[in-house]
Amino acid sequence: MPDAIKGKNHTMMLDNRQKLVLTGAEDVNGFNEETVSVQTSNGLLIIKGQNLHIDKLNLETGDVTIDGKINAMQYLQSDNTRSRLSKLFK
């Protein structure tokens, strides 16, 4: 729990399933046109869709903007999940 207190505030705004604006991003673990993996202050966030691309990325401020058709978003908590996902993006 102390990590959540120390972490950046995390917000998410989805506009018309076409543009996702995130704050509180700590790292982008991997991405392609169908999946973007973002480590946030609240856990690992997986975004799935079509024609996805990262329009804005500033890890100093924690801001990320993703454009494309967004079909699903899911938070994952397991550290093991991160290593499995890293295999997908190689």
Buried (B, 14 or more C-beta within 10 A) or exposed (E): EEEEEEBBEBEBEBEEEEBBBBBBBBEBBBBEEEBBBBBBBBBBBBBBBEEBEBEEBEEEEBBBBBBBEBEEBEEBEEEEBBEEBEEEEE
